[in-house]
């Protein structure tokens, strides 16, 4: 569904960029759209520049505002780039450059891995420019739940916990219980603690939670 006068104002330096991830934009995305009827959208219908991939992901988001669509697209990108983002969890750029993989089957990985991490990180971290429609800036009335950790901005702390639990084989329920106890500011401490209990029994984890301070 296309609407009249719905295309947002695009700053000159972003005239060829996707609003969701900053990659080259060859498509556009309109919200609300005919594939998902929204009767309580919190803003006027709008159209914004998008790359084909983000447009496909955005069209599947069954939400009520463009900012919630943005969060859904970020979740999609984090899941798509899980292995690439994991490079930044396990290496620094210098460590990777000096890992000794110059020969053999890992040589290609050493050459391209950090670049792929940066591409993934930058697409996930990019925040779209302010939405201005017909000269009027649209205000996001949704609470911003973004959680930033170790150079990556996650749509929410729950998404960060999921990402770390998958990459480090952590018990997500155990991590959530620990985070509820010590709070988001201690996220790194919680991840390190949970890594000590990979493979532990439920009783061992329960005892660890009781004794944790």
C-alpha positions as CSV (number, residue, x, y, z in Angstrom):
1,X,0.0,0.0,0.0
2,X,1.5,3.4,-0.9
3,X,0.2,6.7,0.4
4,X,0.5,10.2,-0.9
5,X,3.2,12.4,0.6
6,X,4.5,9.7,2.9
7,X,8.2,9.8,1.9
8,X,10.3,11.1,4.8
9,X,12.8,13.9,4.4
10,X,16.3,12.4,3.9
11,X,19.4,14.3,4.9
12,X,21.8,14.9,2.1
13,X,24.6,12.7,3.6
14,X,22.1,9.8,3.9
15,X,20.4,10.2,0.5
16,X,21.6,6.7,-0.7
17,X,21.4,4.9,2.6
18,X,19.1,2.4,4.2
19,X,17.3,3.9,7.3
20,X,17.7,0.7,9.2
21,X,21.3,-0.3,8.6
22,X,23.0,2.4,6.5
23,X,23.8,0.0,3.6
24,X,23.1,1.3,0.1
25,X,19.3,1.7,-0.4
26,X,17.8,0.5,-3.6
27,X,14.3,0.0,-2.2
28,X,11.8,1.7,0.1
29,X,9.6,0.5,2.9
30,X,6.2,1.9,3.8
31,X,4.5,1.5,7.2
32,X,1.8,0.6,7.8
33,X,1.5,-1.6,4.7
34,X,-1.1,-3.9,3.2
35,X,0.5,-7.2,4.4
36,X,0.0,-6.2,8.1
37,X,-3.0,-4.0,8.8
38,X,-2.4,-1.7,11.8
39,X,-5.4,0.1,13.2
40,X,-3.6,1.8,16.1
41,X,-0.4,3.0,14.6
42,X,1.1,5.7,16.8
43,X,2.2,7.9,13.8
44,X,1.2,8.9,10.3
45,X,1.9,6.5,7.4
46,X,5.5,7.0,6.1
47,X,7.9,5.7,3.5
48,X,11.6,5.5,4.0
49,X,14.7,4.3,2.0
50,X,15.8,0.8,2.7
51,X,18.0,-2.0,1.3
52,X,16.2,-5.0,0.0
53,X,17.2,-7.2,2.9
54,X,15.9,-4.8,5.6
55,X,12.8,-4.2,3.6
56,X,12.0,-7.9,3.6
57,X,12.7,-8.2,7.3
58,X,10.6,-5.1,8.1
59,X,7.6,-6.3,6.1
60,X,7.4,-9.3,8.4
61,X,7.3,-7.3,11.6
62,X,3.8,-7.4,13.1
63,X,4.1,-4.3,15.3
64,X,2.4,-0.9,15.6
65,X,5.1,1.7,14.9
66,X,8.1,2.2,12.7
67,X,10.4,2.2,15.7
68,X,9.2,-1.2,16.7
69,X,9.8,-2.3,13.1
70,X,13.4,-1.0,13.5
71,X,13.8,-3.2,16.6
72,X,12.5,-6.2,14.8
73,X,15.0,-5.6,11.9
74,X,17.8,-5.3,14.4
75,X,16.9,-8.7,15.9
76,X,16.9,-10.2,12.4
77,X,20.4,-8.7,11.7
78,X,21.8,-10.0,15.0
79,X,20.5,-13.5,14.3
80,X,21.8,-13.4,10.8
81,X,25.3,-12.2,11.8
82,X,25.5,-14.2,15.0
83,X,28.8,-15.9,13.9
84,X,30.3,-12.7,12.6
85,X,29.4,-10.8,15.8
86,X,30.9,-13.7,17.8
87,X,34.3,-12.8,16.4
88,X,34.2,-9.6,18.5
89,X,33.3,-11.7,21.5
90,X,36.3,-14.0,21.2
91,X,39.1,-11.8,19.6
92,X,40.4,-8.3,19.4
93,X,41.6,-7.0,16.1
94,X,45.3,-7.3,17.2
95,X,44.8,-10.8,18.5
96,X,43.2,-11.9,15.3
97,X,46.0,-10.3,13.2
98,X,48.6,-12.1,15.2
99,X,46.8,-15.5,15.5
100,X,49.3,-17.3,13.2
101,X,46.6,-18.4,10.6
102,X,48.6,-17.0,7.6
103,X,48.9,-20.5,6.1
104,X,46.5,-23.4,5.9
105,X,42.7,-23.5,5.9
106,X,42.3,-20.6,8.4
107,X,44.2,-18.1,6.3
108,X,41.0,-16.8,4.6
109,X,39.3,-16.5,8.0
110,X,42.2,-14.4,9.4
111,X,42.0,-12.0,6.4
112,X,38.3,-11.5,6.3
113,X,37.0,-12.2,9.8
114,X,37.5,-8.7,11.4
115,X,36.1,-7.0,8.3
116,X,33.0,-9.2,8.5
117,X,32.7,-8.4,12.2
118,X,32.8,-4.7,11.5
119,X,30.2,-4.9,8.8
120,X,27.9,-6.8,11.1
121,X,28.5,-4.5,14.1
122,X,28.0,-1.3,12.1
123,X,24.7,-2.6,10.5
124,X,23.4,-3.6,13.9
125,X,24.6,-0.4,15.7
126,X,23.3,2.1,13.1
127,X,20.4,4.2,14.3
128,X,18.3,5.8,11.6
129,X,18.2,9.6,11.4
130,X,15.3,11.5,12.9
131,X,12.1,10.9,10.9
132,X,10.8,14.2,9.4
133,X,7.6,14.0,7.4
134,X,6.4,17.1,5.5
135,X,8.6,19.3,7.6
136,X,7.4,17.9,11.0
137,X,9.7,15.6,13.1
138,X,8.0,12.5,14.3
139,X,8.4,11.7,18.0
140,X,9.1,8.2,19.2
141,X,6.7,7.7,22.1
142,X,8.0,4.1,22.8
143,X,10.5,3.7,25.6
144,X,14.0,3.1,24.1
145,X,15.1,-0.3,25.5
146,X,18.4,-0.5,23.6
147,X,21.3,-2.1,25.6
148,X,24.9,-1.3,24.6
149,X,27.7,-3.7,25.5
150,X,31.2,-4.3,24.2
151,X,30.7,-2.1,21.1
152,X,27.4,-3.5,20.0
153,X,24.0,-2.0,20.5
154,X,21.3,-4.6,21.1
155,X,17.5,-3.8,20.8
156,X,17.1,-5.0,24.4
157,X,19.1,-6.6,27.2
158,X,17.1,-9.8,26.6
159,X,18.4,-9.9,23.0
160,X,22.0,-9.4,24.4
161,X,21.5,-12.3,26.8
162,X,20.2,-14.5,24.1
163,X,23.1,-13.7,21.8
164,X,25.7,-14.4,24.5
165,X,23.9,-17.6,25.6
166,X,24.0,-19.0,22.1
167,X,27.6,-18.1,21.4
168,X,29.0,-19.3,24.7
169,X,26.5,-22.2,25.2
170,X,25.2,-20.6,28.4
171,X,22.0,-21.6,30.2
172,X,19.8,-18.6,29.2
173,X,17.5,-19.2,32.2
174,X,20.4,-19.2,34.6
175,X,21.8,-16.0,33.0
176,X,18.4,-14.3,33.3
177,X,18.1,-15.3,37.0
178,X,21.6,-13.9,37.7
179,X,20.9,-10.6,35.8
180,X,17.7,-10.2,37.8
181,X,19.8,-10.4,40.9
182,X,22.7,-8.1,40.0
183,X,21.3,-5.8,37.3
184,X,22.3,-4.7,33.7
185,X,25.4,-2.8,34.8
186,X,27.0,-6.1,35.8
187,X,26.4,-7.9,32.5
188,X,30.0,-8.7,31.9
189,X,30.3,-10.2,35.4
190,X,27.2,-12.3,34.9
191,X,28.4,-13.7,31.6
192,X,31.8,-14.6,33.1
193,X,30.1,-16.3,36.0
194,X,27.7,-18.3,33.8
195,X,30.6,-19.5,31.7
196,X,32.0,-21.2,34.8
197,X,28.8,-23.2,35.1
198,X,28.4,-24.5,31.5
199,X,27.5,-28.2,31.9
200,X,26.7,-27.8,35.6
201,X,23.6,-29.6,37.1
202,X,20.4,-27.6,38.0
203,X,21.3,-28.2,41.7
204,X,24.7,-26.7,41.2
205,X,23.4,-23.7,39.5
206,X,20.7,-23.2,42.2
207,X,23.3,-23.3,44.9
208,X,25.6,-20.9,42.9
209,X,22.7,-18.4,42.7
210,X,22.1,-18.6,46.4
211,X,25.8,-18.1,47.2
212,X,26.5,-15.4,44.6
213,X,27.3,-12.0,45.9
